[in-house]
Amino acid sequence: MQFFEHDGFDFAFIDQQPAPGAEPVLLIHGFASTHMVNWVATGWVKTLNDAGYRTIAFDNRGHGATSKSYVAADYTPEKMAGDASALLDHLGITRAHVMGYSMGARIAAFLALAEPQKVATLIFGGLGSGMVDGVGEWDPIASALLADDAGSVTHPRGKSFRAFADQTKSDRKALAACIVASRTLLTEAEVARIAQPTLVAVGTRDDIAGSPEELAGMMPNAEGFPIEGRDHMLAVGDRSFKARVVGFLKEHPIGSS
């Protein structure tokens, strides 16, 4: 693991390059996760490396081994997209494939809108039409994260994310600040401006993300991919998802986009 500094935070990241000149893929993890949980433990880094891609993954601010803030205003998607951009600059990468899961997909979308020249293709995992319509009730998650006793949490989604945060040994106070500011929605008009080839993949049992086909339909160059039989937590490591992503990347090499 390596570190770089940006905007007052020390960011932890990995950079695995199977061969000189390999096309880079930047991976942006979801809320309450880490690069290790989201991308290494699920086999994504190995899958992409084996397919010949340089794979870069980092811990978002407030997550994992990256430094924390308890100020909600530090966790806007614009600022978090700026972190991703700064990492590419730090590594001297001018253009990359960008893949995000859940909150990471939202960050990837904001990056594509702010600096389209840096983003060759996009993969949105675990977030479909919810990027525009919203993804349900999230305020109970902040309360669940801040509860002294996990056993006192009764809200189903709050209970699920509290358990995940405890499992990943996360700083729950930082995550509570993050959940407040990181949910900014995009308008249909903004999504329509994202012109890069885009794959939108969501589990068919995901009750958080919204429809992948609906989001893809709002974009000029996107396709939806249903991850059969998977919910929000299990879709990320699905083998069919990995296979489709590798195929998608091969269909859209950086030099042609």
Number of C-alpha atoms within 10 A of each C-alpha: 10 10 15 14 15 14 11 9 17 18 26 22 19 17 17 16 17 16 11 7 10 14 20 25 26 24 26 31 28 24 21 28 25 24 24 20 15 25 24 16 12 16 17 20 25 16 19 22 18 11 15 17 23 23 24 23 26 28 26 31 24 27 29 22 19 19 17 22 19 16 14 16 13 19 24 18 23 19 18 22 24 19 22 24 21 17 21 18 13 12 11 9 14 13 20 21 25 27 25 23 27 25 24 26 26 31 32 30 28 23 24 24 18 15 13 17 13 18 26 25 26 27 26 30 30 32 30 29 22 21 25 21 15 18 17 12 10 14 13 17 23 21 16 26 27 17 15 10 9 15 10 10 21 12 12 12 18 21 20 15 18 25 16 16 19 14 11 16 13 20 18 21 17 23 26 22 21 27 20 18 15 21 18 16 15 17 12 15 11 15 21 16 14 21 17 21 21 25 24 25 28 33 29 19 17 21 14 21 25 23 25 27 19 16 24 23 16 19 20 15 14 22 18 19 23 19 25 15 12 17 18 20 15 15 24 25 17 17 15 14 20 16 12 15 21 16 12 17 23 11 11 16 14 16 8 7 10
